[in-house]
Structures are given as structure tokens and as C-alpha cells.
């Protein structure tokens, strides 16, 4: 979907199975940085149409807290923080559908075994140490270390006693 805004710049929305990309022609306004968008900052909308829709939807106000509200809404929904980047002569926001997608898990620094285990838990609902050892063909000690690491990162939650523990999505 491409739309010409009132200010003459193009906007694009690309919808994927696991994310939505919103891109608008033109960089950030002078004096506004990507980091500034994560705290209170001056409001300098480039695309009045998008700003108007977001304002009417209650996502932004005149004080430059719109991006903060969007980031907070994603966190409250258990989703990853949106990605904000300047790219190809424009500004892009990526909203992710699933914080446990393969791409997101990889960006969190998980190894291939851990990613496979989280995807397994998404499908089956839980994983045990023995199921982890079978899934990844590793020793029990490696399985426990990997699962404890996933628990420490608050990706999985351990339920039950050590020998009978099951891990579920946190």
C-alpha cells in the first residue's frame, strides 16, 4: 500500500506473517535522533496524514510521546520493542507480531539449539530436559545449561522440581 501524504512524501506499509513495516520518505527532522524517539522529545511530524490517524487513535499527542506510547504498548502486549531505523532516504518502523520468532530469538543471541527448543515449546507447549537432549542430541548437562540460560533470559519459565521440571514460555 503506497499513499501520498499531504506533505508530498510517500508512505509504504508492508504486512508480513510476523511483522509490519511502515516506511515514510524523508529522514528524521533535524535535531531528532533515533534515541530521542525513545524519550520525551519535540513533536515534528513529517507526514500529517499518518500523524492525524495516530492522533485520532490516541497513539500520539502534541508533546512528542507517540513513539514512547507505541513502544510501551508493544511491551504491554508482550511483543518486542519496535525497530526504528533510517533507511533508503526514509524512516521505517517495524512492529513485530511474535517476540519468539526465529529472527527475534536469533537477535537475542540464542544458539541454534536454544532457538530450536523455543520453537518446540511454541508448538508443543512445554519441554523437559530429556526432550531437549533428544531434540538437540546433546548431553544432559548441556541441556540443563541451555534451559537455565533461557530461564535466566526470561524466555522460558521453569515449572516443577529440578528432576521433573518442565519449561514453558514465559
C-alpha positions in Angstrom: 0.0 0.0 0.0 1.5 3.3 -1.0 -0.1 6.6 -0.1 0.8 10.2 -1.0 0.6 12.3 2.1 -0.4 16.0 2.3 3.2 17.0 2.5 4.2 15.3 -0.7 6.1 12.3 0.6 5.4 8.7 0.0 4.4 6.2 2.7 4.5 2.4 2.4 3.1 -0.3 4.6 4.3 -3.9 4.1 2.5 -6.6 6.0 4.2 -10.0 6.6 3.2 -13.0 8.6 5.4 -12.0 11.6 5.8 -8.2 11.2 4.5 -4.9 9.7 6.9 -2.4 8.2 5.8 1.3 8.0 8.1 3.4 5.8 7.9 7.1 5.1 10.0 9.1 2.7 12.5 11.5 4.4 14.7 11.2 7.3 14.1 12.3 10.9 13.5 16.0 11.4 16.7 18.0 12.2 17.7 17.6 15.9 15.7 14.4 16.4 17.7 11.2 16.8 16.6 7.6 17.0 17.4 7.6 20.7 15.4 10.7 21.2 12.3 8.9 19.9 12.5 6.6 23.0 12.1 9.5 25.4 10.1 12.8 25.5 11.1 14.9 22.6 9.7 17.7 20.4 6.9 16.7 18.0 7.8 17.5 14.4 5.5 15.3 12.2 6.6 14.9 8.6 3.6 13.0 7.4 0.4 14.9 8.5 -1.9 12.1 7.4 -0.1 9.4 9.5 0.2 11.9 12.4 -3.6 12.7 12.2 -4.6 9.0 12.2 -2.3 8.2 15.1 -3.5 11.3 17.0 -7.2 10.3 16.5 -6.3 6.8 17.6 -4.8 8.1 20.8 -1.3 6.9 19.9 0.3 10.3 19.8 -0.1 13.8 21.2 1.4 17.2 20.6 4.2 16.6 23.1 6.4 14.1 21.2 5.4 11.0 23.2 3.9 9.0 20.3 6.8 6.7 19.8 7.1 6.1 23.6 3.4 5.2 23.7 3.9 2.7 20.8 6.9 1.1 22.5 5.0 0.9 25.8 2.0 -0.7 24.1 4.2 -3.3 22.4 5.9 -4.2 25.8 2.5 -4.4 27.5 1.3 -6.8 24.8 4.4 -9.0 25.3 5.9 -8.0 21.9 9.4 -6.9 21.1 10.2 -3.2 21.1 9.6 -1.8 17.6 12.6 -1.4 15.4 13.2 2.3 14.4 15.6 2.9 11.6 16.5 5.5 8.9 16.9 3.6 5.7 16.9 4.3 1.9 16.1 8.0 2.3 13.3 7.4 4.7 12.3 6.4 8.2 11.0 2.9 8.9 9.2 1.4 11.9 8.9 -2.4 12.2 6.2 -3.8 14.5 6.8 -7.5 15.4 3.9 -9.9 15.8 5.8 -12.5 17.8 8.6 -12.0 20.2 9.6 -15.6 19.8 10.0 -15.7 16.0 13.2 -17.3 14.8 14.5 -13.9 13.7 13.8 -12.3 17.2 15.4 -15.3 19.0 18.5 -15.0 16.9 18.7 -11.3 17.7 18.6 -12.1 21.4 21.8 -14.1 21.0 20.4 -17.6 21.4 22.3 -20.5 19.9 20.7 -22.8 17.3 19.8 -25.4 20.0 18.0 -22.9 22.1 16.1 -21.5 19.1 15.0 -25.0 18.2 13.9 -25.6 21.8 11.8 -22.4 22.0 10.1 -23.2 18.7 9.5 -26.7 20.1 7.8 -25.1 23.2 5.7 -22.8 20.9 4.4 -25.9 19.1 4.2 -28.4 22.0 3.5 -26.1 25.0 6.5 -27.3 27.1 9.9 -29.0 27.0 11.7 -31.2 29.6 15.5 -31.6 29.9 15.2 -35.1 28.4 13.2 -33.8 25.5 15.8 -31.1 25.0 18.6 -33.7 24.9 16.8 -35.8 22.3 15.8 -32.8 20.2 19.4 -31.4 20.0 21.4 -34.6 20.5 23.3 -33.2 23.5 24.4 -34.3 27.0 22.0 -33.7 29.9 24.4 -31.1 31.4 24.4 -29.0 28.1 20.6 -29.3 28.1 20.3 -28.0 31.7 22.8 -25.2 31.0 20.9 -24.1 27.9 17.5 -24.3 29.6 18.7 -22.4 32.6 20.1 -19.7 30.3 16.7 -19.5 28.6 15.1 -19.2 32.0 17.6 -16.5 33.1 16.7 -14.5 30.0 13.0 -14.9 30.9 12.2 -16.6 27.6 11.2 -19.9 29.3 9.9 -20.4 32.8 10.8 -23.5 34.8 7.8 -25.2 36.4 8.3 -28.0 38.9 11.2 -29.6 40.8 14.7 -29.9 39.2 14.4 -33.6 38.1 10.8 -33.3 37.0 10.9 -29.7 35.7 9.1 -28.6 32.6 9.8 -25.4 30.8 7.1 -23.2 29.3 7.1 -19.9 27.5 7.4 -17.0 29.9 
